[in-house]
Amino acid sequence: MLILLLAMMLGGGGTVNPQTEMVLQVLIALTMIPLVGSVRWQHGLGPVHPGAWLLAALILVLPVAQLIPLPPSLWQALPNRSIEAQALAAAGAVGVWMPLSMAPARTFASLIAMICPVLVMIQVSRLSLQGRTLLCAAIIGGGILSLILGVLQLSQTGGWNWSLYNQYSEGFLVGFQANRNAECDVLMIALLAIGVLGAVRLDDGRQHLLTMGVVALGLPAFLVGVLMTGSRTGIALLLPAALVLFGIFWPVLHRRINMLRWFGGVLILLALTATTLAQLQSVQKVIARFSITTEARWDLWADTWYAIGQVWPFGSGIGTIVPMLEAAERLDVVDMTSPVRAHNDWLEWTLEAGLPGLVVLGIVILVIGWFAVRAIISSNRAGVAPARRAQVAFGTGVLIIEGLHAIVDYPMRSMALAILSATALAFLFEPTASQRNEP
């Protein structure tokens, strides 16, 4: 729970604001040490799920391979390395060994950042159903804190901008993130986490007034937060998020007619909230973003595609997007800003990882898909705990939403979202810890 909260608060700086992510990496390492080395801290945890080990190896194998030094006869034969070879020759370093990555320091930094969500995935796979539900509560708590900070940002209370970072999406709700698109995803994940908590608590047939209040107030609050981020794709992804949320609640709703009426009342409240907000000037600013006819992403995609051709089929190295885009940027689109992302995680991965990365990515998607299908089928059988069904829907929904958003943005380049996605992925694994052993 602590790691998730820290990730949501410190993992949103991105490439241009790396300081908080460095602090987060150190804190995660310090937290993981007792989890690995102390029997007392492991009380109530099961063994690591085999699927977690498999995916961990697949995720980390490529950046590790890209850092292995190669003899001159190999690395100098790679695409787009002639200038580097000539520079080293001029400096008298003809026989130096170099890795596949064109910027080893950036690739190593990316490897360290990738290890953090992998460690989280491994540890979450050890939790029981109850432990995973508590993680959903932590996600909701982090979302609420982010929402409160976002309100301060929009109101500029005390004359401050209330952002943790020097570079951020000014004028929009960003919370603990530097990017409004990342904040939108964080709030949507918190929205789905409310569904898990509500479905688990309300399934026993009793009236849990506190839980019902959290759901009734939390859903519209997070919905408003998503709208105020101004993320066009994120707002569009509310539709699949709503479908997942309905799927999480449906087992409870179809058995309790009163609950169905209550849920209908929540939907009416959401509609009224949206209608009222549409009249506000700040919301009009968000709506106006949907009428934008020019899109800088198109130029970034064109430059990225050109850069891919320069280093195909081996890629430039994980984390090298900035120098590659700066070298590939066309003169007619150069301005005062510096390109830091391709605004398409899939395209960026193709540039940095090349054909080997696409092969690894394909295997990862197949493995995740296999676990997801198995989890969905098994969780919908008779007698399965409601928590398991809700958590599988949550995990599947989060991964689908992040995958779709990655088409036009870079959610997996945010440590906060990478760790939340790793948590969602671990929810697909069958719990290895028994319920009664949970502390």
Sine and cosine of phi, psi and omega as CSV:
sin_phi,cos_phi,sin_psi,cos_psi,sin_omega,cos_omega
0.00,0.00,-0.67,0.74,-0.01,-1.00
-0.89,0.45,-0.68,0.74,-0.02,-1.00
-0.89,0.45,-0.66,0.75,0.01,-1.00
-0.89,0.46,-0.71,0.71,0.02,-1.00
-0.89,0.45,-0.68,0.74,0.03,-1.00
-0.89,0.45,-0.65,0.76,0.00,-1.00
-0.90,0.44,-0.67,0.75,-0.02,-1.00
-0.93,0.37,-0.46,0.89,-0.05,-1.00
-1.00,-0.07,-0.48,0.88,-0.11,-0.99
-0.90,-0.43,-0.16,0.99,-0.13,-0.99
-0.99,-0.13,0.33,0.94,-0.10,-1.00
-0.94,-0.34,0.21,0.98,-0.07,-1.00
-0.96,0.27,-0.58,0.81,0.00,-1.00
0.97,0.24,-0.18,-0.98,-0.09,-1.00
-0.87,0.49,-0.63,0.77,-0.09,-1.00
-0.99,0.14,-0.18,0.98,0.01,-1.00
-0.71,-0.71,0.94,0.35,-0.14,-0.99
-0.99,0.15,-0.15,0.99,-0.16,-0.99
-0.88,0.48,-0.74,0.67,-0.05,-1.00
-0.92,0.39,-0.53,0.85,0.02,-1.00
-0.93,0.37,-0.56,0.83,0.07,-1.00
-0.90,0.43,-0.66,0.75,0.06,-1.00
-0.89,0.46,-0.68,0.74,0.00,-1.00
-0.88,0.48,-0.67,0.74,0.00,-1.00
-0.88,0.48,-0.67,0.75,0.03,-1.00
-0.91,0.42,-0.69,0.72,-0.01,-1.00
-0.90,0.43,-0.63,0.78,0.04,-1.00
-0.90,0.44,-0.67,0.74,0.02,-1.00
-0.88,0.48,-0.70,0.72,0.00,-1.00
-0.91,0.42,-0.57,0.82,0.01,-1.00
-0.96,0.29,-0.56,0.83,-0.05,-1.00
-0.97,0.26,-0.44,0.90,-0.05,-1.00
-0.84,0.55,-0.80,0.60,0.03,-1.00
-0.92,0.39,-0.49,0.87,0.03,-1.00
-0.91,0.42,-0.50,0.87,-0.01,-1.00
-1.00,-0.02,-0.62,0.79,-0.15,-0.99
-0.98,-0.18,-0.19,0.98,-0.07,-1.00
-0.92,-0.40,0.83,-0.56,0.04,-1.00
-0.91,0.41,-0.59,0.81,-0.02,-1.00
-0.88,0.48,-0.68,0.73,-0.01,-1.00
-0.94,0.35,-0.35,0.94,-0.03,-1.00
-1.00,-0.02,0.07,1.00,0.01,-1.00
-0.87,0.49,0.78,-0.62,0.00,-1.00
1.00,0.01,-0.12,0.99,0.01,-1.00
-1.00,-0.08,0.61,-0.79,0.07,-1.00
-1.00,0.01,-0.05,-1.00,0.09,-1.00
-0.94,0.34,0.35,-0.94,0.04,-1.00
-0.92,0.39,0.72,-0.70,0.02,-1.00
-0.91,0.41,0.69,-0.72,0.00,-1.00
-0.83,0.56,-0.56,0.83,0.02,-1.00
-0.89,0.46,-0.53,0.85,0.02,-1.00
-0.92,0.38,-0.65,0.76,0.05,-1.00
-0.89,0.45,-0.68,0.73,-0.01,-1.00
-0.88,0.48,-0.76,0.65,-0.02,-1.00
-0.93,0.37,-0.56,0.83,0.05,-1.00
-0.88,0.48,-0.70,0.72,0.01,-1.00
-0.90,0.43,-0.67,0.74,-0.02,-1.00
-0.91,0.41,-0.62,0.78,-0.05,-1.00
-0.94,0.35,-0.60,0.80,-0.12,-0.99
-1.00,-0.09,-0.23,0.97,-0.12,-0.99
-0.89,0.45,-0.62,0.78,-0.10,-0.99
-0.94,0.34,-0.78,0.62,0.03,-1.00
-0.88,0.48,-0.55,0.83,0.06,-1.00
-0.90,0.43,-0.72,0.70,0.00,-1.00
-0.89,0.46,-0.58,0.82,-0.02,-1.00
-0.94,0.33,-0.22,0.98,-0.01,-1.00
-0.99,-0.17,-0.06,1.00,0.00,-1.00
-0.96,0.28,0.83,-0.56,0.01,-1.00
-0.89,0.46,0.67,-0.74,0.00,-1.00
-0.90,-0.44,0.53,-0.85,0.05,-1.00
-0.91,0.41,0.39,-0.92,-0.04,-1.00
-0.81,0.58,-0.58,0.81,-0.03,-1.00
-0.89,0.45,-0.41,0.91,0.00,-1.00
-1.00,-0.05,-0.81,0.59,-0.13,-0.99
-0.95,0.32,-0.48,0.88,0.03,-1.00
-0.95,0.30,-0.30,0.96,0.04,-1.00
-1.00,0.06,-0.11,0.99,0.01,-1.00
-0.95,0.31,0.45,-0.89,0.01,-1.00
-0.88,0.47,0.62,-0.79,0.12,-0.99
0.92,0.40,0.45,0.90,0.00,-1.00
-0.93,-0.37,0.07,1.00,-0.08,-1.00
-0.91,0.42,-0.67,0.75,-0.01,-1.00
-0.90,0.44,-0.66,0.75,0.04,-1.00
-0.88,0.47,-0.67,0.74,0.01,-1.00
-0.90,0.44,-0.66,0.75,0.02,-1.00
-0.91,0.41,-0.63,0.77,0.01,-1.00
-0.90,0.43,-0.67,0.74,0.02,-1.00
-0.92,0.38,-0.61,0.79,0.02,-1.00
-0.90,0.43,-0.64,0.77,0.03,-1.00
-0.91,0.42,-0.47,0.88,0.01,-1.00
-1.00,0.03,0.03,1.00,0.02,-1.00
0.99,0.13,0.25,0.97,-0.01,-1.00
-0.95,-0.31,0.88,0.48,-0.09,-1.00
-0.94,0.35,-0.65,0.76,-0.12,-0.99
-1.00,-0.08,0.28,0.96,-0.06,-1.00
-0.94,0.35,0.62,-0.78,0.06,-1.00
-1.00,0.03,0.67,-0.74,-0.01,-1.00
-0.72,-0.69,0.51,-0.86,0.02,-1.00
-0.98,0.19,0.10,-0.99,0.04,-1.00
-0.91,0.42,-0.59,0.81,0.00,-1.00
-0.90,0.43,0.70,-0.72,0.02,-1.00
-0.99,0.16,-0.21,0.98,0.06,-1.00
-0.64,-0.77,0.98,0.19,-0.11,-0.99
-0.83,0.56,-0.60,0.80,-0.01,-1.00
-0.89,0.45,-0.66,0.76,0.03,-1.00
-0.92,0.39,-0.63,0.78,0.01,-1.00
-0.92,0.39,-0.63,0.77,0.04,-1.00
-0.91,0.42,-0.67,0.75,0.05,-1.00
-0.88,0.47,-0.63,0.78,0.04,-1.00
-0.92,0.39,-0.62,0.79,0.04,-1.00
-0.87,0.49,-0.71,0.70,0.03,-1.00
-0.86,0.50,-0.68,0.73,0.00,-1.00
-0.91,0.41,-0.57,0.82,-0.01,-1.00
-0.96,0.30,-0.48,0.88,-0.01,-1.00
-0.90,0.44,-0.58,0.82,-0.06,-1.00
-0.87,0.50,-0.82,0.58,0.05,-1.00
-0.90,0.44,-0.51,0.86,0.05,-1.00
-0.90,0.44,-0.69,0.73,0.05,-1.00
-0.89,0.47,-0.65,0.76,0.03,-1.00
-0.89,0.45,-0.70,0.71,0.03,-1.00
-0.85,0.53,-0.68,0.73,-0.01,-1.00
-0.89,0.46,-0.71,0.70,-0.05,-1.00
-0.95,0.32,-0.62,0.79,0.01,-1.00
-0.91,0.41,-0.52,0.85,0.02,-1.00
-0.90,0.44,-0.29,0.96,-0.02,-1.00
-1.00,0.03,-0.17,0.99,-0.09,-1.00
-0.99,0.16,0.42,-0.91,0.13,-0.99
-0.99,0.16,0.05,-1.00,0.04,-1.00
-0.86,0.51,-0.67,0.74,-0.01,-1.00
-0.90,0.44,-0.66,0.75,0.02,-1.00
-0.89,0.46,-0.62,0.79,0.00,-1.00
-0.94,0.33,-0.57,0.82,0.07,-1.00
-0.91,0.42,-0.60,0.80,0.06,-1.00
-0.90,0.44,-0.55,0.83,0.07,-1.00
-0.90,0.44,-0.60,0.80,0.07,-1.00
-0.89,0.46,-0.62,0.78,0.06,-1.00
-0.89,0.45,-0.62,0.79,0.04,-1.00
-0.91,0.41,-0.63,0.78,0.04,-1.00
-0.89,0.45,-0.66,0.75,0.04,-1.00
-0.88,0.47,-0.70,0.72,0.02,-1.00
-0.87,0.49,-0.70,0.72,0.04,-1.00
-0.89,0.45,-0.61,0.79,0.04,-1.00
-0.90,0.43,-0.64,0.77,0.02,-1.00
-0.90,0.43,-0.70,0.71,0.03,-1.00
-0.88,0.48,-0.65,0.76,0.02,-1.00
-0.91,0.42,-0.61,0.79,0.01,-1.00
-0.92,0.40,-0.67,0.74,0.03,-1.00
-0.88,0.47,-0.70,0.71,0.03,-1.00
-0.89,0.46,-0.61,0.80,0.03,-1.00
-0.90,0.44,-0.61,0.79,0.05,-1.00
-0.89,0.45,-0.66,0.75,0.05,-1.00
-0.89,0.45,-0.59,0.81,0.01,-1.00
-0.92,0.40,-0.69,0.72,-0.02,-1.00
-0.93,0.37,-0.59,0.81,-0.02,-1.00
-1.00,0.09,-0.29,0.96,-0.05,-1.00
0.78,0.63,0.74,0.68,0.00,-1.00
-0.83,0.56,0.74,-0.67,0.00,-1.00
0.96,0.29,0.15,0.99,-0.02,-1.00
0.98,0.18,0.17,0.98,0.01,-1.00
-0.99,-0.17,0.39,-0.92,0.06,-1.00
-1.00,0.05,-0.27,0.96,0.10,-1.00
0.88,0.48,0.38,0.93,0.07,-1.00
-0.99,-0.13,0.55,-0.83,0.03,-1.00
-0.98,0.21,-0.19,0.98,-0.19,-0.98
-0.79,-0.61,0.43,-0.90,0.04,-1.00
-0.96,0.28,-0.60,0.80,0.01,-1.00
-0.93,-0.36,0.88,-0.48,-0.03,-1.00
-0.39,-0.92,0.14,-0.99,-0.01,-1.00
-0.98,0.19,1.00,0.06,-0.09,-1.00
-0.93,0.37,0.65,-0.76,0.03,-1.00
1.00,-0.05,-0.03,1.00,0.01,-1.00
-0.77,-0.63,0.29,-0.96,0.03,-1.00
-0.97,0.26,0.89,-0.46,0.00,-1.00
-0.84,-0.55,-0.24,0.97,0.04,-1.00
0.84,0.54,-0.79,-0.62,0.00,-1.00
-1.00,0.05,0.05,1.00,-0.01,-1.00
-0.99,-0.14,0.34,-0.94,0.12,-0.99
-1.00,-0.04,-0.32,0.95,-0.10,-1.00
-0.90,-0.44,0.76,-0.65,-0.04,-1.00
-0.91,0.42,-0.51,0.86,0.03,-1.00
-0.92,0.39,-0.63,0.77,0.04,-1.00
-0.91,0.41,-0.67,0.75,0.03,-1.00
-0.89,0.46,-0.63,0.78,0.04,-1.00
-0.85,0.52,-0.70,0.72,0.01,-1.00
-0.92,0.40,-0.64,0.77,0.04,-1.00
-0.85,0.52,-0.72,0.70,-0.02,-1.00
-0.94,0.35,-0.57,0.82,0.05,-1.00
-0.92,0.38,-0.62,0.79,0.06,-1.00
-0.91,0.42,-0.64,0.76,0.08,-1.00
-0.89,0.45,-0.58,0.81,0.05,-1.00
-0.86,0.51,-0.71,0.70,0.02,-1.00
-0.94,0.34,-0.54,0.84,0.03,-1.00
-0.90,0.43,-0.57,0.82,0.09,-1.00
-0.87,0.50,-0.64,0.77,0.04,-1.00
-0.87,0.50,-0.69,0.73,0.01,-1.00
-0.89,0.46,-0.76,0.65,-0.02,-1.00
-0.88,0.47,-0.68,0.73,0.00,-1.00
-0.91,0.41,-0.70,0.72,-0.03,-1.00
-0.90,0.44,-0.63,0.78,-0.01,-1.00
-0.94,0.35,-0.70,0.71,-0.07,-1.00
-0.95,0.30,-0.58,0.82,-0.11,-0.99
-1.00,-0.01,-0.05,1.00,-0.08,-1.00
-0.96,0.29,-0.36,0.93,-0.09,-1.00
-0.98,0.20,-0.02,1.00,0.07,-1.00
1.00,0.02,-0.13,0.99,0.00,-1.00
-1.00,0.02,0.29,-0.96,0.01,-1.00
-1.00,0.02,0.98,-0.22,0.06,-1.00
-0.99,-0.12,1.00,0.00,-0.12,-0.99
-0.89,0.46,-0.62,0.78,0.00,-1.00
-0.90,0.43,-0.71,0.70,0.01,-1.00
-0.89,0.45,-0.69,0.72,0.01,-1.00
-0.89,0.46,-0.59,0.81,0.05,-1.00
-0.92,0.39,-0.66,0.75,0.03,-1.00
-0.88,0.48,-0.68,0.73,0.00,-1.00
-0.92,0.40,-0.74,0.68,-0.07,-1.00
-0.90,0.43,-0.57,0.83,0.00,-1.00
-1.00,-0.02,-0.57,0.82,-0.07,-1.00
-0.93,0.36,-0.66,0.75,-0.03,-1.00
-0.86,0.50,-0.80,0.60,0.03,-1.00
-0.91,0.41,-0.54,0.84,0.00,-1.00
-0.90,0.43,-0.73,0.68,0.01,-1.00
-0.94,0.35,-0.54,0.84,0.06,-1.00
-0.89,0.46,-0.72,0.69,0.04,-1.00
-0.87,0.49,-0.66,0.75,0.02,-1.00
-0.86,0.51,-0.69,0.72,0.04,-1.00
-0.86,0.51,-0.71,0.71,-0.01,-1.00
-0.89,0.46,-0.62,0.78,-0.08,-1.00
-0.98,0.22,-0.17,0.99,0.12,-0.99
-0.94,0.33,-0.41,0.91,-0.02,-1.00
0.96,0.26,0.22,0.98,0.02,-1.00
-0.98,0.18,0.93,-0.37,-0.07,-1.00
-0.91,0.42,-0.75,0.66,0.01,-1.00
-0.91,0.41,-0.64,0.77,0.02,-1.00
-0.88,0.48,-0.67,0.74,0.03,-1.00
-0.91,0.42,-0.64,0.77,0.04,-1.00
-0.90,0.44,-0.54,0.84,-0.01,-1.00
-0.97,0.25,-0.04,1.00,0.12,-0.99
-0.88,0.47,-0.47,0.88,0.01,-1.00
-0.90,0.44,-0.83,0.56,0.07,-1.00
-0.89,0.46,-0.53,0.85,0.05,-1.00
-0.90,0.44,-0.64,0.77,0.03,-1.00
-0.91,0.42,-0.62,0.79,0.03,-1.00
-0.91,0.43,-0.68,0.74,0.04,-1.00
-0.90,0.43,-0.68,0.73,0.00,-1.00
-0.88,0.48,-0.68,0.74,0.04,-1.00
-0.90,0.43,-0.63,0.78,0.04,-1.00
-0.89,0.45,-0.59,0.81,0.04,-1.00
-0.92,0.40,-0.67,0.74,-0.06,-1.00
-0.99,0.13,-0.35,0.94,-0.16,-0.99
-0.83,0.56,-0.70,0.72,0.02,-1.00
-0.83,0.55,-0.52,0.86,0.04,-1.00
-0.98,0.18,-0.66,0.75,-0.10,-0.99
-0.92,0.39,-0.69,0.73,-0.13,-0.99
-0.96,0.28,-0.22,0.98,0.05,-1.00
-0.99,-0.10,-0.26,0.97,-0.08,-1.00
-0.75,-0.66,0.97,-0.26,-0.05,-1.00
-0.88,0.47,-0.59,0.81,0.03,-1.00
-0.91,0.42,-0.62,0.78,0.03,-1.00
-0.92,0.39,-0.57,0.82,0.04,-1.00
-0.90,0.44,-0.67,0.74,0.05,-1.00
-0.90,0.43,-0.65,0.76,0.02,-1.00
-0.89,0.45,-0.67,0.74,0.02,-1.00
-0.91,0.42,-0.61,0.79,0.07,-1.00
-0.89,0.46,-0.62,0.79,0.06,-1.00
-0.89,0.45,-0.62,0.79,0.05,-1.00
-0.89,0.45,-0.65,0.76,0.03,-1.00
-0.89,0.45,-0.65,0.76,0.05,-1.00
-0.90,0.45,-0.66,0.75,0.04,-1.00
-0.88,0.48,-0.65,0.76,0.04,-1.00
-0.89,0.46,-0.67,0.74,0.00,-1.00
-0.90,0.43,-0.69,0.73,0.02,-1.00
-0.90,0.43,-0.63,0.78,0.03,-1.00
-0.88,0.47,-0.71,0.70,0.00,-1.00
-0.89,0.45,-0.65,0.76,0.00,-1.00
-0.90,0.43,-0.67,0.75,0.01,-1.00
-0.92,0.40,-0.69,0.73,-0.03,-1.00
-0.90,0.43,-0.51,0.86,-0.05,-1.00
-0.87,0.48,-0.32,0.95,-0.02,-1.00
-1.00,0.04,-0.19,0.98,-0.05,-1.00
-0.98,0.18,0.54,-0.84,-0.04,-1.00
-0.90,0.44,-0.64,0.77,0.00,-1.00
-0.90,0.43,-0.56,0.83,0.03,-1.00
-0.97,0.26,-0.58,0.82,0.07,-1.00
-0.86,0.51,-0.56,0.83,0.05,-1.00
-0.90,0.44,-0.64,0.77,0.04,-1.00
-0.92,0.40,-0.71,0.70,-0.01,-1.00
-0.87,0.49,-0.60,0.80,-0.03,-1.00
-0.89,0.45,-0.42,0.91,-0.01,-1.00
-0.91,0.42,-0.39,0.92,-0.01,-1.00
-0.97,0.23,-0.19,0.98,0.01,-1.00
-0.99,-0.13,0.07,1.00,0.01,-1.00
-0.92,0.40,0.79,-0.62,-0.06,-1.00
-0.99,-0.13,-0.40,0.92,0.04,-1.00
-0.97,-0.23,0.52,-0.85,-0.08,-1.00
-0.63,-0.78,0.88,-0.47,-0.02,-1.00
-0.91,0.42,-0.40,0.91,0.01,-1.00
-0.84,0.54,-0.58,0.81,-0.05,-1.00
-0.87,0.49,-0.65,0.76,0.04,-1.00
-0.93,0.37,-0.63,0.77,0.03,-1.00
-0.90,0.45,-0.65,0.76,0.02,-1.00
-0.90,0.43,-0.65,0.76,0.01,-1.00
-0.90,0.44,-0.69,0.72,0.01,-1.00
-0.92,0.39,-0.63,0.78,0.02,-1.00
-0.90,0.43,-0.67,0.74,0.00,-1.00
-0.88,0.47,-0.64,0.76,0.06,-1.00
-0.89,0.45,-0.70,0.72,-0.01,-1.00
-0.89,0.45,-0.58,0.82,0.05,-1.00
-0.86,0.51,-0.68,0.74,0.01,-1.00
-0.89,0.45,-0.45,0.89,-0.01,-1.00
-0.96,0.27,-0.43,0.90,-0.08,-1.00
-0.86,-0.51,0.07,1.00,-0.01,-1.00
-0.93,0.38,0.63,-0.77,0.17,0.99
-0.97,-0.23,0.14,0.99,-0.15,-0.99
-0.99,-0.10,-0.24,0.97,-0.01,-1.00
0.99,0.15,0.21,-0.98,-0.06,-1.00
-0.99,-0.15,-0.21,0.98,-0.04,-1.00
0.91,-0.40,0.67,-0.74,-0.01,-1.00
-0.88,0.47,0.75,-0.66,0.03,-1.00
1.00,-0.01,0.10,1.00,-0.08,-1.00
-0.99,-0.15,0.25,0.97,-0.10,-0.99
-0.86,0.51,-0.62,0.78,-0.07,-1.00
-0.90,0.44,-0.83,0.56,0.02,-1.00
-0.90,0.44,-0.52,0.85,0.01,-1.00
-0.93,0.36,-0.67,0.75,0.02,-1.00
-0.94,0.35,-0.61,0.79,0.02,-1.00
-0.89,0.46,-0.59,0.80,0.01,-1.00
-0.97,0.24,-0.49,0.87,-0.09,-1.00
-1.00,-0.08,-0.19,0.98,-0.09,-1.00
-0.89,0.45,0.78,-0.63,0.01,-1.00
-0.95,0.31,0.55,-0.84,-0.05,-1.00
-0.89,0.45,-0.53,0.85,-0.06,-1.00
-0.97,0.25,-0.13,0.99,0.04,-1.00
-0.90,-0.43,0.05,1.00,0.01,-1.00
-0.93,0.36,0.74,-0.67,0.07,-1.00
-0.63,-0.78,-0.31,-0.95,-0.06,-1.00
-0.97,0.25,-0.26,0.97,0.00,-1.00
-1.00,0.01,0.38,-0.92,0.01,-1.00
-0.92,-0.39,0.76,-0.64,0.00,-1.00
-0.94,0.33,0.78,-0.63,0.00,-1.00
-0.87,-0.49,-0.27,0.96,0.02,-1.00
-0.58,-0.82,0.39,-0.92,0.03,-1.00
-0.99,0.12,-0.15,0.99,-0.07,-1.00
0.84,0.54,0.55,0.84,0.14,-0.99
-0.28,-0.96,0.97,-0.23,-0.07,-1.00
-0.87,0.50,-0.58,0.81,-0.02,-1.00
-0.92,0.39,-0.68,0.74,0.01,-1.00
-0.93,0.37,-0.65,0.76,0.00,-1.00
-0.91,0.42,-0.63,0.77,0.04,-1.00
-0.90,0.44,-0.62,0.78,0.02,-1.00
-0.89,0.46,-0.65,0.76,0.04,-1.00
-0.90,0.43,-0.74,0.67,-0.13,-0.99
-0.98,0.18,-0.51,0.86,-0.11,-0.99
-0.96,-0.28,-0.35,0.94,0.03,-1.00
0.92,0.39,-0.33,-0.94,0.00,-1.00
-0.88,0.47,-0.68,0.74,0.06,-1.00
-0.84,0.54,-0.62,0.78,0.01,-1.00
-0.92,0.39,-0.60,0.80,0.04,-1.00
-0.92,0.39,-0.60,0.80,0.05,-1.00
-0.90,0.43,-0.73,0.68,0.02,-1.00
-0.89,0.47,-0.69,0.73,0.01,-1.00
-0.88,0.48,-0.67,0.74,0.03,-1.00
-0.87,0.49,-0.66,0.75,0.03,-1.00
-0.91,0.42,-0.68,0.73,0.01,-1.00
-0.87,0.50,-0.70,0.71,0.00,-1.00
-0.89,0.45,-0.66,0.75,0.02,-1.00
-0.90,0.43,-0.68,0.74,0.00,-1.00
-0.91,0.42,-0.72,0.70,0.02,-1.00
-0.89,0.46,-0.68,0.73,0.03,-1.00
-0.87,0.50,-0.64,0.77,0.01,-1.00
-0.90,0.43,-0.72,0.70,0.03,-1.00
-0.91,0.41,-0.60,0.80,-0.01,-1.00
-0.91,0.41,-0.72,0.70,0.00,-1.00
-0.89,0.45,-0.71,0.70,0.04,-1.00
-0.86,0.51,-0.69,0.72,-0.03,-1.00
-0.92,0.40,-0.66,0.75,0.00,-1.00
-0.90,0.44,-0.70,0.72,-0.02,-1.00
-0.91,0.42,-0.75,0.66,-0.06,-1.00
-0.93,0.36,-0.56,0.83,-0.06,-1.00
-0.97,0.25,-0.27,0.96,0.00,-1.00
-0.99,-0.16,0.16,0.99,0.09,-1.00
-0.98,0.19,0.39,-0.92,0.00,-1.00
-0.89,0.45,0.65,-0.76,0.06,-1.00
1.00,0.03,-0.10,1.00,0.02,-1.00
-0.97,0.24,0.64,-0.77,-0.02,-1.00
-0.86,0.51,0.67,-0.74,0.04,-1.00
-0.83,0.55,-0.55,0.83,0.00,-1.00
-0.89,0.46,-0.64,0.77,0.00,-1.00
-0.90,0.44,-0.69,0.72,-0.01,-1.00
-0.89,0.46,-0.70,0.71,-0.02,-1.00
-0.92,0.40,-0.64,0.77,-0.02,-1.00
-0.93,0.37,-0.59,0.80,0.05,-1.00
-0.91,0.41,-0.68,0.74,0.05,-1.00
-0.89,0.46,-0.66,0.75,0.04,-1.00
-0.87,0.49,-0.78,0.63,-0.04,-1.00
-0.87,0.49,-0.71,0.70,0.01,-1.00
-0.90,0.44,-0.70,0.72,-0.02,-1.00
-0.89,0.46,-0.69,0.72,0.00,-1.00
-0.88,0.47,-0.71,0.71,-0.03,-1.00
-0.91,0.42,-0.62,0.78,0.03,-1.00
-0.91,0.41,-0.71,0.70,-0.02,-1.00
-0.89,0.46,-0.70,0.72,0.01,-1.00
-0.92,0.40,-0.62,0.79,0.04,-1.00
-0.90,0.44,-0.63,0.77,0.03,-1.00
-0.94,0.35,-0.68,0.74,-0.01,-1.00
-0.91,0.41,-0.47,0.88,-0.01,-1.00
-0.92,0.40,-0.24,0.97,0.03,-1.00
-0.92,0.39,-0.54,0.84,-0.05,-1.00
-0.85,-0.53,0.11,0.99,-0.02,-1.00
-0.49,-0.87,-0.32,-0.95,-0.10,-1.00
-0.66,-0.75,0.86,0.51,-0.03,-1.00
-0.88,0.47,-0.55,0.84,-0.05,-1.00
-0.97,0.25,-0.09,1.00,0.06,-1.00
-1.00,-0.02,-0.03,1.00,0.11,-0.99
-0.99,-0.12,0.81,-0.58,0.00,-1.00
-0.89,0.45,-0.57,0.82,0.03,-1.00
-0.87,0.49,-0.76,0.65,-0.03,-1.00
-0.96,0.29,-0.55,0.84,0.05,-1.00
-0.89,0.45,-0.65,0.76,0.00,-1.00
-0.95,0.31,-0.63,0.78,0.07,-1.00
-0.90,0.43,-0.63,0.77,0.03,-1.00
-0.93,0.37,-0.60,0.80,0.06,-1.00
-0.90,0.44,-0.61,0.79,0.07,-1.00
-0.90,0.45,-0.71,0.70,0.02,-1.00
-0.88,0.47,-0.64,0.77,0.03,-1.00
-0.89,0.45,-0.67,0.74,0.00,-1.00
-0.90,0.43,-0.44,0.90,0.04,-1.00
-0.90,0.43,-0.35,0.94,0.01,-1.00
-0.97,0.26,-0.40,0.92,0.00,-1.00
-0.97,0.26,0.61,-0.79,0.09,-1.00
-0.89,0.45,0.77,-0.64,-0.02,-1.00
-0.84,0.54,0.70,-0.71,0.01,-1.00
-0.99,-0.14,-0.15,0.99,0.04,-1.00
-0.98,-0.22,0.67,-0.74,0.01,-1.00
-0.97,0.25,0.47,-0.89,-0.06,-1.00
-0.89,0.46,-0.63,0.78,-0.11,-0.99
-0.96,0.28,-0.30,0.96,-0.01,-1.00
-1.00,0.04,-0.06,1.00,-0.03,-1.00
-0.93,0.36,0.81,-0.59,-0.02,-1.00
-0.93,0.37,0.00,0.00,0.00,0.00
